[in-house]
Amino acid sequence: DAGVTQSPTHLIKTRGQQVTLRCSPKSGHDTVSWYQQALGQGPQFIFQYYEEEERQRGNFPDRFSGHQFPNYSSELNVNALLLGDSALYLCASSPRTGNYGYTFGSGTRLTVV
Amino acid sequence: QKEVEQNSGPLSVPEGAIASLNCTYSDRGSQSFFWYRQYSGKSPELIMFIYSNGDKEDGRFTAQLNKASQYVSLLIRDSQPSDSATYLCAVWVGALTFGSGTRLQVQP
């Protein structure tokens, strides 16, 4: 049973560039949430997708956008990268209600230079 | 006020002791509470979840919930060096909201 898969594992981008991160949810899960985790901090909620629509959003600027595809996979896009966007980006999947917790992927380490 | 608060630690306990990790939350409407473990450089993994007031036990782990006090705790019995990690408390209100985590160090 495949868990949550994320790609790429590591990425280095230059300030001002754009980046796309990808996530495939665990089999049987239809909801995908994205988190940003800075060093030494807990994961911060970016947004959540199900039925191909953004359903909830955390306190992140519009530079952060996403998409969910019919097969439930998802992308996170970040435009006009800032040095402060350097972090571990985590994708988590769950069944619709999320009451049983989320399953996390191994993350994408983004470094902005 | 942060929605989920944890002491950052580190909490240091000797091998074989009980480690007690604590968490408070601000939203009285919260219904579901989770503990995740995160090893350095890895992603969070779910240890336990609890919905009802009282205790829930799973092996060496016990989660405790007190909704009136808006307080959640995790007890780890017979702590092992392999338990050394950051423990994240999370509360579900439509989406999971995490605390900043408590770093646990189990000394051999």
Backbone of each chain as ProteinMPNN parsed JSONL, in Angstrom:
{"seq_chain_A": "DAGVTQSPTHLIKTRGQQVTLRCSPKSGHDTVSWYQQALGQGPQFIFQYYEEEERQRGNFPDRFSGHQFPNYSSELNVNALLLGDSALYLCASSPRTGNYGYTFGSGTRLTVV", "coords_chain_A": {"N_chain_A": [[0.855, -1.191, 0.0], [0.903, 1.96, -1.123], [2.247, 4.833, 0.377], [2.086, 8.337, 1.056], [3.466, 10.147, -1.541], [6.024, 12.391, -2.477], [7.474, 14.799, -4.67], [9.997, 16.994, -6.002], [12.627, 15.586, -3.861], [14.552, 17.299, -2.925], [15.323, 20.728, -3.577], [16.739, 23.52, -5.133], [16.39, 26.915, -5.526], [16.443, 30.157, -7.068], [16.026, 33.388, -5.666], [13.006, 35.033, -6.453], [12.277, 33.314, -8.475], [9.984, 30.72, -9.639], [8.295, 27.84, -8.287], [7.27, 24.429, -8.417], [5.778, 21.922, -6.579], [5.077, 18.466, -6.023], [2.58, 15.986, -5.231], [1.372, 12.801, -4.363], [-1.413, 11.272, -3.041], [-2.032, 8.95, -0.3], [-3.29, 5.699, -1.007], [-6.783, 5.496, -1.251], [-7.281, 7.856, 0.044], [-8.724, 11.085, -0.298], [-8.277, 13.708, 0.143], [-6.032, 16.381, 0.267], [-3.534, 18.083, 2.014], [-1.355, 20.829, 2.446], [1.688, 21.748, 3.998], [4.005, 24.007, 5.488], [7.157, 23.787, 6.89], [9.35, 25.38, 8.804], [12.741, 25.434, 9.975], [13.056, 24.044, 13.154], [10.475, 24.653, 13.852], [6.912, 23.973, 14.15], [4.796, 22.28, 11.723], [3.199, 24.485, 9.442], [-0.004, 25.257, 8.362], [-0.896, 25.455, 5.0], [-2.794, 25.152, 2.788], [-5.794, 23.284, 1.893], [-7.056, 20.711, -0.173], [-9.869, 19.251, -1.684], [-12.038, 17.389, -3.839], [-11.037, 18.709, -6.037], [-10.902, 21.376, -5.426], [-9.817, 24.272, -3.601], [-10.307, 24.191, -0.219], [-9.833, 25.066, 2.346], [-7.731, 27.537, 3.822], [-4.643, 28.57, 5.123], [-2.725, 31.138, 6.788], [-1.258, 32.333, 4.481], [0.339, 34.07, 1.775], [-0.963, 35.084, -1.493], [0.914, 34.256, -3.275], [1.33, 31.655, -2.912], [-0.101, 28.906, -4.291], [-2.323, 26.324, -5.455], [-3.256, 23.083, -6.754], [-5.552, 20.47, -7.472], [-5.848, 17.303, -8.915], [-7.988, 15.119, -10.93], [-7.31, 12.515, -10.125], [-6.729, 12.8, -7.489], [-4.159, 13.603, -6.858], [-1.825, 16.294, -6.204], [-0.589, 19.652, -6.614], [1.698, 22.115, -5.438], [2.297, 25.442, -5.878], [4.655, 28.032, -5.835], [5.183, 31.369, -6.264], [7.45, 34.052, -7.206], [9.692, 33.678, -5.401], [10.936, 34.002, -2.094], [13.689, 34.479, 0.195], [12.842, 33.658, 2.677], [11.081, 31.651, 2.126], [12.353, 29.307, 2.177], [12.274, 26.088, 3.333], [10.922, 23.017, 4.72], [8.585, 21.393, 2.83], [5.605, 19.896, 3.33], [3.382, 17.39, 2.357], [0.207, 16.153, 3.12], [-2.131, 13.536, 3.388], [-5.568, 12.494, 3.652], [-8.687, 10.874, 4.545], [-11.892, 12.374, 3.766], [-12.936, 13.642, 6.184], [-10.814, 13.836, 7.957], [-10.634, 13.272, 10.593], [-9.25, 11.144, 11.611], [-6.652, 11.722, 11.548], [-3.757, 12.759, 9.691], [-1.756, 11.462, 7.028], [1.584, 11.804, 6.357], [3.763, 12.773, 3.685], [7.243, 12.363, 2.75], [8.3, 14.811, 2.314], [9.465, 17.881, 0.713], [12.473, 19.475, 0.477], [13.041, 22.76, 0.223], [15.275, 25.143, -0.866], [15.993, 28.495, -1.032], [18.011, 30.702, -2.693]], "CA_chain_A": [[0.0, 0.0, 0.0], [1.773, 3.119, -1.233], [1.92, 5.953, 1.229], [2.086, 9.634, 0.374], [4.732, 10.37, -2.22], [6.275, 13.768, -2.86], [8.641, 15.031, -5.516], [11.252, 16.292, -5.755], [12.985, 15.529, -2.444], [15.303, 18.523, -2.637], [15.226, 21.704, -4.661], [17.385, 24.813, -4.886], [15.887, 27.925, -6.461], [16.927, 31.516, -6.874], [15.016, 34.37, -5.271], [12.23, 35.565, -7.568], [11.815, 32.24, -9.358], [8.76, 30.014, -9.303], [8.557, 26.433, -8.047], [6.111, 23.537, -8.333], [6.0, 20.7, -5.822], [4.048, 17.498, -6.377], [2.193, 15.066, -4.159], [0.363, 11.77, -4.625], [-1.907, 10.861, -1.725], [-2.133, 7.539, 0.041], [-4.428, 5.035, -1.622], [-8.003, 5.589, -0.46], [-7.437, 9.215, 0.567], [-9.146, 12.004, -1.348], [-8.014, 15.075, 0.587], [-4.605, 16.694, 0.358], [-3.202, 19.322, 2.7], [0.043, 21.218, 2.325], [2.245, 22.421, 5.158], [5.369, 24.527, 5.437], [7.816, 23.633, 8.175], [10.655, 26.014, 8.932], [13.629, 24.738, 10.901], [12.767, 24.267, 14.564], [9.072, 25.029, 14.037], [5.93, 22.975, 13.765], [4.231, 22.51, 10.386], [2.2, 25.543, 9.31], [-0.992, 24.885, 7.357], [-0.975, 26.349, 3.834], [-4.169, 24.982, 2.288], [-6.314, 21.928, 1.772], [-7.845, 20.475, -1.383], [-10.602, 18.05, -2.034], [-12.895, 17.578, -5.016], [-10.324, 19.586, -6.96], [-11.039, 22.773, -5.052], [-9.234, 24.702, -2.337], [-11.406, 24.232, 0.733], [-9.412, 25.864, 3.494], [-6.435, 28.162, 3.594], [-3.99, 29.174, 6.269], [-2.289, 32.518, 6.653], [-0.187, 32.414, 3.491], [-0.015, 35.017, 0.707], [-1.45, 34.539, -2.763], [2.035, 33.663, -4.021], [1.178, 30.207, -2.729], [-1.321, 28.429, -4.929], [-2.285, 24.882, -5.62], [-4.177, 22.436, -7.682], [-5.763, 19.038, -7.261], [-6.248, 16.641, -10.15], [-9.061, 14.124, -10.715], [-6.807, 11.311, -9.436], [-6.477, 13.281, -6.129], [-2.828, 14.149, -6.677], [-1.883, 17.743, -5.998], [0.605, 20.468, -6.793], [1.839, 23.377, -4.727], [3.084, 26.397, -6.632], [5.055, 29.241, -5.122], [5.727, 32.366, -7.185], [8.265, 35.146, -6.655], [10.276, 33.092, -4.2], [11.708, 34.799, -1.152], [14.601, 33.677, 0.999], [12.061, 33.121, 3.788], [10.299, 30.483, 1.707], [13.178, 28.113, 2.393], [11.616, 25.282, 4.369], [10.461, 21.694, 4.328], [7.185, 21.432, 2.436], [5.014, 18.593, 3.602], [2.056, 17.062, 1.858], [-0.473, 15.178, 3.967], [-3.411, 13.117, 2.824], [-6.525, 11.961, 4.611], [-10.056, 10.799, 4.054], [-12.517, 13.69, 3.783], [-13.141, 14.317, 7.458], [-9.535, 14.091, 8.615], [-10.716, 13.005, 12.023], [-8.34, 10.082, 12.005], [-5.278, 12.188, 11.372], [-3.199, 12.855, 8.349], [-0.534, 10.725, 6.705], [2.498, 12.744, 5.72], [4.842, 12.36, 2.812], [8.585, 12.608, 3.278], [8.586, 16.232, 2.201], [10.392, 18.487, -0.24], [13.304, 20.505, 1.107], [13.26, 23.864, -0.713], [16.251, 26.163, -0.46], [15.977, 29.667, -1.901], [19.299, 31.401, -2.535]], "C_chain_A": [[0.892, 1.241, 0.0], [1.284, 4.205, -0.295], [1.855, 7.222, 0.4], [3.457, 9.837, -0.271], [4.841, 11.81, -2.664], [7.505, 13.84, -3.753], [8.772, 16.51, -5.834], [11.549, 16.248, -4.253], [13.733, 16.788, -2.018], [15.24, 19.429, -3.852], [15.946, 22.977, -4.224], [16.919, 25.779, -5.961], [16.474, 29.275, -6.096], [15.762, 32.422, -6.501], [14.332, 34.959, -6.514], [11.7, 34.505, -8.514], [10.503, 31.641, -8.852], [9.085, 28.537, -9.127], [7.238, 25.67, -7.982], [6.518, 22.26, -7.616], [4.815, 19.773, -6.051], [3.817, 16.494, -5.263], [1.165, 14.073, -4.68], [-0.114, 11.233, -3.285], [-1.868, 9.35, -1.53], [-3.382, 6.96, -0.613], [-5.644, 5.094, -0.699], [-8.256, 6.962, 0.138], [-7.787, 10.158, -0.569], [-8.837, 13.463, -1.02], [-6.516, 15.276, 0.778], [-4.438, 18.041, 1.034], [-1.717, 19.576, 2.548], [0.459, 22.012, 3.55], [3.647, 22.913, 4.839], [5.981, 24.377, 6.825], [9.199, 24.258, 8.127], [11.441, 25.273, 10.011], [13.266, 25.086, 12.342], [11.329, 24.651, 14.869], [8.161, 23.849, 13.724], [5.416, 23.258, 12.361], [3.152, 23.584, 10.42], [1.289, 25.214, 8.132], [-1.043, 25.919, 6.238], [-2.377, 26.313, 3.259], [-4.497, 23.509, 2.14], [-7.185, 21.834, 0.524], [-8.644, 19.199, -1.268], [-11.637, 18.393, -3.088], [-12.345, 18.683, -5.915], [-10.483, 21.068, -6.644], [-10.313, 23.055, -3.73], [-10.36, 24.911, -1.341], [-11.076, 25.07, 1.955], [-8.032, 26.402, 3.2], [-5.927, 28.737, 4.901], [-3.537, 30.585, 5.934], [-1.061, 32.627, 5.748], [-0.619, 33.33, 2.355], [-0.427, 34.295, -0.571], [-0.325, 33.982, -3.633], [2.0, 32.134, -3.939], [-0.159, 29.79, -3.337], [-1.199, 26.934, -5.156], [-3.29, 24.39, -6.628], [-4.342, 20.997, -7.243], [-6.335, 18.45, -8.534], [-7.319, 15.587, -9.869], [-8.596, 12.861, -10.014], [-6.385, 11.629, -7.996], [-5.05, 13.783, -5.896], [-2.9, 15.675, -6.678], [-0.536, 18.385, -6.296], [0.528, 21.694, -5.901], [2.752, 24.253, -5.562], [3.408, 27.603, -5.752], [5.724, 30.168, -6.122], [6.594, 33.367, -6.444], [8.915, 34.732, -5.345], [11.099, 34.104, -3.408], [12.642, 33.889, -0.368], [13.849, 32.981, 2.135], [11.18, 31.947, 3.42], [11.099, 29.196, 1.85], [12.621, 27.333, 3.572], [11.432, 23.864, 3.836], [8.974, 21.798, 4.024], [6.621, 20.024, 2.51], [3.63, 18.497, 2.995], [1.46, 16.01, 2.781], [-1.788, 14.8, 3.308], [-4.276, 12.504, 3.918], [-7.826, 11.655, 3.892], [-10.722, 12.144, 4.309], [-12.53, 14.361, 5.136], [-11.832, 14.639, 8.177], [-9.523, 13.779, 10.084], [-9.756, 11.94, 12.506], [-6.888, 10.452, 11.753], [-4.844, 12.152, 9.936], [-1.986, 11.937, 8.231], [0.36, 11.656, 5.901], [3.433, 12.05, 4.736], [6.18, 12.741, 3.429], [9.052, 14.042, 3.076], [9.517, 16.607, 1.061], [11.145, 19.589, 0.476], [13.609, 21.565, 0.058], [14.248, 24.848, -0.104], [16.209, 27.279, -1.487], [17.254, 30.454, -1.623], [19.295, 32.737, -3.275]], "O_chain_A": [[1.553, 1.54, 0.994], [0.087, 4.466, -0.18], [1.602, 7.183, -0.804], [4.486, 9.71, 0.393], [3.879, 12.39, -3.167], [8.445, 13.056, -3.616], [7.765, 17.212, -5.927], [10.797, 16.815, -3.46], [13.569, 17.277, -0.901], [15.121, 18.975, -4.99], [15.784, 23.447, -3.098], [17.036, 25.501, -7.155], [16.934, 29.501, -4.976], [14.642, 32.232, -6.975], [14.989, 35.33, -7.487], [10.77, 34.766, -9.278], [9.993, 32.005, -7.792], [10.027, 28.028, -9.734], [6.219, 26.205, -7.545], [7.484, 21.6, -7.999], [3.688, 20.228, -6.248], [4.707, 16.19, -4.469], [0.206, 14.451, -5.353], [0.697, 10.785, -2.475], [-1.694, 8.585, -2.479], [-4.398, 7.64, -0.754], [-5.548, 4.782, 0.488], [-9.332, 7.21, 0.682], [-7.232, 10.062, -1.663], [-9.109, 14.353, -1.827], [-5.831, 14.445, 1.373], [-5.104, 19.016, 0.684], [-0.917, 18.641, 2.523], [-0.297, 22.832, 4.071], [4.371, 22.323, 4.038], [5.386, 24.793, 7.819], [10.109, 23.73, 7.488], [10.868, 24.576, 10.849], [13.178, 26.258, 12.708], [10.994, 24.942, 16.017], [8.579, 22.862, 13.118], [5.585, 24.369, 11.858], [2.299, 23.596, 11.308], [1.764, 24.926, 7.033], [-1.212, 27.112, 6.492], [-3.072, 27.329, 3.243], [-3.641, 22.629, 2.239], [-7.946, 22.748, 0.206], [-8.136, 18.179, -0.801], [-12.06, 19.543, -3.212], [-13.096, 19.482, -6.475], [-10.227, 21.919, -7.496], [-10.213, 22.187, -2.863], [-11.265, 25.711, -1.58], [-11.955, 25.712, 2.529], [-7.262, 25.816, 2.438], [-6.683, 29.314, 5.682], [-3.927, 31.149, 4.912], [0.031, 32.971, 6.2], [-1.798, 33.372, 2.003], [-0.265, 33.083, -0.712], [-0.591, 33.305, -4.627], [2.562, 31.43, -4.778], [-1.216, 30.276, -2.933], [-0.116, 26.358, -5.061], [-4.043, 25.142, -7.248], [-3.417, 20.378, -6.716], [-7.213, 19.044, -9.159], [-7.537, 15.205, -8.719], [-9.402, 12.19, -9.368], [-5.744, 10.8, -7.35], [-4.764, 14.335, -4.834], [-3.897, 16.266, -7.094], [0.511, 17.739, -6.236], [-0.546, 22.237, -5.643], [3.859, 23.845, -5.914], [2.555, 28.118, -5.03], [6.715, 29.801, -6.754], [6.496, 33.519, -5.226], [8.71, 35.365, -4.309], [11.834, 34.926, -3.956], [12.418, 32.682, -0.277], [14.179, 31.855, 2.508], [10.594, 31.31, 4.296], [10.559, 28.106, 1.659], [12.511, 27.86, 4.679], [11.737, 23.558, 2.684], [8.193, 22.242, 4.865], [7.094, 19.1, 1.848], [2.817, 19.414, 3.111], [2.151, 15.072, 3.179], [-2.474, 15.648, 2.738], [-3.786, 12.06, 4.956], [-8.049, 12.112, 2.771], [-10.154, 12.979, 5.012], [-12.172, 15.534, 5.242], [-11.759, 15.614, 8.926], [-8.517, 13.995, 10.759], [-9.481, 11.851, 13.702], [-6.008, 9.592, 11.747], [-5.509, 11.571, 9.078], [-1.286, 11.676, 9.21], [-0.059, 12.224, 4.893], [3.836, 10.903, 4.931], [6.239, 13.36, 4.491], [10.088, 14.44, 3.61], [10.248, 15.777, 0.522], [10.546, 20.52, 1.014], [14.349, 21.305, -0.891], [14.075, 25.317, 1.02], [16.372, 27.034, -2.682], [17.543, 30.823, -0.485], [20.292, 33.458, -3.253]]}, "seq_chain_B": "QKEVEQNSGPLSVPEGAIASLNCTYSDRGSQSFFWYRQYSGKSPELIMFIYSNGDKEDGRFTAQLNKASQYVSLLIRDSQPSDSATYLCAVWVGALTFGSGTRLQVQP", "coords_chain_B": {"N_chain_B": [[-2.332, 34.945, 21.049], [-1.164, 31.69, 20.585], [-2.643, 29.001, 18.709], [-2.145, 26.339, 19.368], [-0.137, 25.286, 21.892], [3.08, 24.37, 22.988], [5.732, 23.365, 25.152], [8.99, 24.01, 24.151], [11.198, 22.568, 24.974], [14.627, 21.326, 25.362], [13.263, 18.253, 26.674], [14.645, 16.219, 28.941], [15.118, 12.896, 29.819], [15.992, 9.99, 31.756], [16.828, 6.748, 30.44], [14.252, 4.337, 30.569], [12.606, 5.765, 32.233], [9.542, 7.703, 32.808], [8.298, 9.782, 30.333], [6.783, 12.914, 30.092], [4.728, 14.803, 28.148], [3.336, 17.886, 27.232], [0.496, 19.895, 26.194], [-1.415, 22.699, 25.261], [-4.483, 24.121, 24.052], [-6.368, 26.55, 22.175], [-8.902, 26.732, 20.976], [-12.084, 26.106, 21.893], [-13.882, 24.595, 20.533], [-12.588, 22.48, 19.422], [-12.295, 19.089, 18.44], [-10.837, 16.807, 17.95], [-7.719, 15.304, 18.679], [-4.237, 15.013, 18.348], [-1.131, 13.253, 18.464], [2.027, 13.5, 17.102], [5.122, 12.122, 16.079], [8.351, 13.226, 15.266], [11.268, 12.562, 13.784], [14.578, 13.89, 13.449], [15.01, 15.575, 10.445], [13.119, 14.06, 9.189], [9.684, 13.234, 8.234], [6.573, 14.007, 9.964], [5.07, 11.424, 11.971], [2.145, 9.684, 12.81], [1.305, 9.031, 16.154], [-0.701, 8.733, 18.128], [-4.254, 9.296, 18.548], [-6.908, 11.105, 20.092], [-10.219, 11.523, 21.231], [-12.068, 11.761, 23.259], [-12.65, 12.888, 26.612], [-10.339, 11.951, 29.162], [-8.228, 9.054, 29.418], [-6.229, 7.391, 26.958], [-4.751, 4.468, 25.977], [-1.938, 3.012, 24.346], [0.124, 0.578, 23.967], [3.265, 1.545, 25.061], [2.524, 4.149, 25.192], [0.434, 6.771, 26.413], [-2.275, 8.818, 25.933], [-3.726, 11.768, 27.193], [-6.64, 13.627, 27.798], [-8.162, 16.665, 28.602], [-10.806, 18.439, 28.265], [-12.106, 20.548, 29.508], [-10.065, 21.988, 30.684], [-8.652, 22.449, 28.444], [-6.428, 20.929, 27.557], [-3.93, 18.674, 26.631], [-2.079, 15.709, 26.915], [0.842, 13.605, 26.597], [2.076, 10.586, 27.636], [4.993, 8.715, 27.901], [5.95, 5.621, 28.65], [8.635, 3.696, 30.169], [10.839, 4.861, 28.71], [12.874, 4.93, 25.8], [16.104, 5.246, 24.198], [15.589, 5.397, 21.463], [13.235, 6.77, 21.393], [13.87, 9.38, 21.352], [13.18, 12.374, 19.926], [11.237, 14.912, 18.206], [8.149, 15.844, 19.477], [4.998, 16.428, 18.305], [2.083, 18.165, 18.951], [-1.217, 18.17, 17.788], [-4.226, 19.703, 16.709], [-7.474, 19.196, 15.528], [-9.487, 21.22, 13.671], [-11.269, 21.385, 11.318], [-8.981, 21.484, 9.774], [-5.694, 20.202, 10.373], [-3.975, 21.683, 13.016], [-0.866, 22.518, 14.214], [1.28, 22.44, 17.094], [4.453, 23.874, 18.09], [6.118, 21.877, 18.831], [7.797, 19.594, 21.069], [11.026, 18.847, 22.049], [12.339, 15.764, 22.801], [14.73, 14.118, 24.736], [16.179, 11.108, 25.405], [18.203, 9.761, 27.702], [20.784, 7.35, 27.627]], "CA_chain_B": [[-2.191, 33.602, 21.63], [-1.067, 30.627, 19.592], [-3.757, 28.064, 18.806], [-1.657, 25.128, 20.036], [1.117, 25.658, 22.548], [3.896, 23.324, 23.596], [7.057, 23.751, 25.603], [9.924, 23.546, 23.118], [12.195, 21.671, 25.544], [14.45, 19.879, 25.368], [12.918, 17.499, 27.854], [15.629, 15.147, 29.051], [14.766, 11.873, 30.804], [16.86, 8.806, 31.654], [16.248, 5.529, 29.871], [13.403, 3.6, 31.487], [11.727, 6.688, 32.97], [8.332, 8.164, 32.127], [8.375, 11.125, 29.749], [5.472, 13.561, 30.079], [4.708, 15.906, 27.186], [2.09, 18.609, 27.448], [0.023, 20.733, 25.104], [-2.681, 23.395, 25.485], [-5.077, 24.621, 22.812], [-7.205, 27.713, 22.461], [-10.24, 26.64, 20.399], [-12.921, 25.196, 22.682], [-14.64, 23.746, 19.619], [-11.743, 21.393, 18.918], [-12.906, 17.794, 18.724], [-9.907, 15.699, 17.759], [-6.393, 15.706, 19.143], [-3.283, 14.059, 17.793], [0.291, 13.347, 18.753], [2.916, 13.037, 16.052], [6.555, 12.059, 16.38], [9.152, 13.617, 14.107], [12.72, 12.438, 13.914], [15.297, 14.948, 12.76], [15.123, 15.413, 9.0], [12.055, 13.187, 8.671], [8.341, 13.805, 8.294], [5.826, 13.574, 11.159], [4.324, 10.17, 11.915], [1.088, 9.673, 13.819], [1.45, 8.086, 17.255], [-1.992, 8.48, 18.763], [-5.269, 10.327, 18.511], [-7.865, 10.978, 21.194], [-11.382, 12.373, 21.019], [-12.899, 11.894, 24.455], [-11.962, 13.168, 27.875], [-9.813, 10.786, 29.855], [-6.976, 8.467, 28.963], [-6.226, 6.368, 25.914], [-3.453, 3.809, 26.047], [-1.523, 2.18, 23.215], [1.477, 0.122, 24.27], [3.961, 2.385, 26.046], [2.03, 5.51, 25.076], [-0.886, 7.117, 26.931], [-2.714, 10.185, 25.685], [-4.703, 12.229, 28.177], [-7.358, 14.796, 27.316], [-9.043, 17.376, 29.53], [-11.388, 19.501, 27.438], [-12.443, 21.704, 30.346], [-8.825, 22.736, 30.859], [-8.061, 22.604, 27.107], [-5.107, 20.39, 27.845], [-3.676, 17.326, 26.115], [-0.731, 15.275, 27.273], [1.306, 12.301, 26.125], [3.014, 9.927, 28.527], [5.749, 7.612, 27.311], [6.513, 4.781, 29.732], [9.84, 2.942, 29.819], [11.432, 5.611, 27.599], [14.044, 4.345, 25.167], [16.846, 6.225, 23.382], [14.948, 5.526, 20.152], [12.114, 7.7, 21.512], [14.396, 10.744, 21.217], [12.579, 12.965, 18.731], [10.342, 16.023, 18.512], [6.758, 15.39, 19.56], [4.11, 17.496, 17.865], [0.677, 18.093, 19.303], [-2.03, 18.75, 16.721], [-5.65, 19.789, 17.0], [-8.221, 19.249, 14.266], [-10.677, 22.058, 13.552], [-11.364, 21.547, 9.871], [-7.656, 21.073, 9.299], [-4.801, 19.986, 11.517], [-3.136, 22.788, 13.45], [0.208, 21.946, 15.013], [2.148, 23.212, 17.955], [5.834, 23.971, 17.599], [6.795, 20.639, 19.163], [8.688, 19.452, 22.219], [12.124, 17.915, 21.755], [12.584, 14.804, 23.878], [16.017, 13.429, 24.718], [16.236, 9.995, 26.353], [19.623, 9.518, 27.968], [21.05, 5.939, 27.925]], "C_chain_B": [[-2.164, 32.563, 20.514], [-2.198, 29.638, 19.806], [-3.37, 26.808, 19.561], [-0.282, 25.46, 20.607], [1.781, 24.456, 23.194], [5.19, 23.943, 24.094], [8.076, 23.164, 24.636], [10.967, 22.563, 23.627], [13.604, 22.209, 25.328], [14.052, 19.325, 26.726], [13.862, 16.306, 27.902], [15.224, 14.183, 30.156], [15.734, 10.706, 30.671], [16.099, 7.636, 31.053], [15.464, 4.777, 30.94], [12.427, 4.464, 32.268], [10.469, 6.986, 32.158], [8.564, 9.586, 31.619], [6.959, 11.682, 29.655], [5.531, 14.806, 29.201], [3.345, 16.567, 27.244], [1.771, 19.573, 26.318], [-1.266, 21.42, 25.544], [-3.172, 23.96, 24.162], [-6.104, 25.687, 23.138], [-8.653, 27.565, 21.996], [-11.081, 25.616, 21.15], [-13.748, 24.262, 21.809], [-13.854, 22.576, 19.075], [-12.301, 20.051, 19.37], [-11.916, 16.647, 18.711], [-8.498, 16.178, 18.04], [-5.409, 14.604, 18.797], [-1.888, 14.322, 18.338], [1.073, 12.719, 17.605], [4.34, 13.031, 16.59], [7.319, 12.405, 15.108], [10.628, 13.482, 14.452], [13.378, 13.506, 13.059], [15.434, 14.646, 11.272], [14.062, 14.54, 8.37], [10.712, 13.883, 8.774], [7.614, 13.303, 9.546], [5.11, 12.244, 10.931], [3.35, 10.131, 13.091], [1.361, 8.604, 14.881], [0.085, 7.711, 17.808], [-2.956, 9.6, 18.456], [-6.265, 10.052, 19.632], [-8.987, 11.968, 20.969], [-12.111, 12.698, 22.312], [-12.055, 12.216, 25.668], [-11.492, 11.875, 28.522], [-8.522, 10.319, 29.224], [-7.218, 7.477, 27.838], [-4.826, 5.788, 25.87], [-3.198, 2.984, 24.8], [-0.078, 1.789, 23.46], [2.112, 0.983, 25.354], [3.447, 3.819, 26.081], [0.637, 5.648, 25.691], [-1.163, 8.573, 26.612], [-3.787, 10.534, 26.701], [-5.326, 13.52, 27.668], [-8.242, 15.355, 28.414], [-9.601, 18.579, 28.786], [-11.724, 20.739, 28.269], [-11.225, 22.599, 30.545], [-8.114, 22.984, 29.542], [-6.609, 22.146, 27.125], [-5.033, 18.959, 27.325], [-2.266, 16.944, 26.532], [-0.444, 13.905, 26.678], [2.321, 11.781, 27.127], [3.686, 8.798, 27.77], [6.395, 6.852, 28.459], [7.735, 4.048, 29.223], [10.527, 3.588, 28.612], [12.722, 4.95, 27.113], [14.794, 5.417, 24.378], [16.224, 6.431, 22.006], [13.709, 6.416, 20.195], [12.572, 9.157, 21.374], [13.961, 11.317, 19.869], [11.836, 14.228, 19.166], [8.911, 15.512, 18.453], [5.84, 16.587, 19.303], [2.688, 17.197, 18.299], [-0.11, 18.765, 18.189], [-3.498, 18.671, 17.099], [-6.385, 19.936, 15.676], [-9.447, 20.11, 14.419], [-10.806, 22.367, 12.081], [-10.08, 21.179, 9.169], [-6.775, 20.922, 10.529], [-3.956, 21.218, 11.773], [-2.138, 22.245, 14.452], [0.798, 22.959, 15.978], [3.564, 23.19, 17.4], [6.669, 22.757, 17.982], [7.657, 20.73, 20.41], [9.761, 18.434, 21.872], [12.395, 17.063, 22.979], [13.942, 14.144, 23.667], [15.986, 12.356, 25.799], [17.693, 9.598, 26.499], [19.853, 8.049, 28.316], [21.665, 5.771, 29.308]], "O_chain_B": [[-3.015, 32.555, 19.625], [-2.664, 29.448, 20.93], [-4.177, 26.264, 20.315], [0.621, 25.866, 19.877], [1.136, 23.64, 23.853], [5.683, 24.921, 23.531], [8.039, 21.971, 24.332], [11.557, 21.814, 22.848], [13.779, 23.412, 25.132], [14.44, 19.842, 27.774], [13.867, 15.477, 26.992], [15.01, 14.595, 31.297], [16.247, 10.457, 29.58], [14.875, 7.555, 31.152], [15.934, 4.598, 32.064], [11.511, 3.94, 32.901], [10.339, 6.588, 31.0], [8.971, 10.472, 32.371], [6.046, 10.999, 29.192], [6.285, 15.739, 29.475], [2.32, 15.889, 27.3], [2.657, 20.01, 25.583], [-2.128, 20.777, 26.144], [-2.381, 24.244, 23.264], [-6.647, 25.724, 24.243], [-9.545, 28.201, 22.558], [-10.833, 24.413, 21.063], [-14.259, 23.25, 22.29], [-14.4, 21.756, 18.336], [-12.721, 19.888, 20.516], [-12.122, 15.632, 19.377], [-8.123, 17.298, 17.695], [-5.706, 13.417, 18.935], [-1.518, 15.459, 18.632], [0.824, 11.585, 17.196], [4.703, 13.837, 17.447], [6.982, 11.943, 14.018], [11.156, 14.201, 15.3], [12.808, 13.969, 12.071], [15.92, 13.581, 10.891], [14.087, 14.296, 7.163], [10.606, 14.978, 9.327], [8.001, 12.286, 10.122], [4.608, 11.975, 9.84], [3.693, 10.498, 14.215], [1.611, 7.441, 14.566], [-0.247, 6.532, 17.94], [-2.546, 10.717, 18.141], [-6.44, 8.912, 20.062], [-8.752, 13.108, 20.569], [-12.699, 13.77, 22.452], [-10.88, 11.854, 25.736], [-12.157, 10.842, 28.441], [-7.812, 11.09, 28.579], [-8.255, 6.818, 27.771], [-3.84, 6.515, 25.742], [-4.101, 2.343, 24.263], [0.838, 2.567, 23.194], [1.555, 1.129, 26.442], [3.887, 4.617, 26.908], [-0.222, 4.782, 25.525], [-0.387, 9.457, 26.973], [-4.644, 9.714, 27.03], [-4.627, 14.401, 27.168], [-8.976, 14.62, 29.074], [-8.945, 19.616, 28.69], [-11.63, 21.861, 27.771], [-11.344, 23.824, 30.571], [-7.083, 23.656, 29.514], [-5.696, 22.885, 26.755], [-5.934, 18.149, 27.541], [-1.36, 17.777, 26.502], [-1.35, 13.156, 26.311], [3.308, 12.452, 27.43], [3.027, 8.019, 27.081], [7.272, 7.37, 29.149], [7.876, 3.8, 28.025], [10.766, 2.923, 27.604], [13.54, 4.479, 27.903], [14.189, 6.394, 23.935], [16.319, 7.521, 21.442], [13.181, 6.783, 19.145], [11.742, 10.062, 21.288], [14.33, 10.805, 18.813], [11.81, 14.567, 20.349], [8.515, 14.836, 17.503], [5.904, 17.607, 19.99], [2.159, 16.115, 18.047], [0.29, 19.82, 17.697], [-3.952, 17.71, 17.72], [-5.973, 20.706, 14.808], [-10.349, 19.789, 15.193], [-10.494, 23.472, 11.639], [-10.105, 20.616, 8.075], [-7.082, 21.454, 11.596], [-3.303, 21.736, 10.867], [-2.515, 21.591, 15.425], [0.813, 24.163, 15.72], [3.836, 22.568, 16.373], [7.8, 22.613, 17.519], [8.173, 21.791, 20.759], [9.465, 17.313, 21.459], [12.649, 17.582, 24.066], [14.262, 13.676, 22.574], [15.79, 12.661, 26.976], [18.333, 9.157, 25.544], [19.188, 7.532, 29.213], [21.953, 4.649, 29.724]]}, "name": "protein", "num_of_chains": 2, "seq": "DAGVTQSPTHLIKTRGQQVTLRCSPKSGHDTVSWYQQALGQGPQFIFQYYEEEERQRGNFPDRFSGHQFPNYSSELNVNALLLGDSALYLCASSPRTGNYGYTFGSGTRLTVVQKEVEQNSGPLSVPEGAIASLNCTYSDRGSQSFFWYRQYSGKSPELIMFIYSNGDKEDGRFTAQLNKASQYVSLLIRDSQPSDSATYLCAVWVGALTFGSGTRLQVQP"}
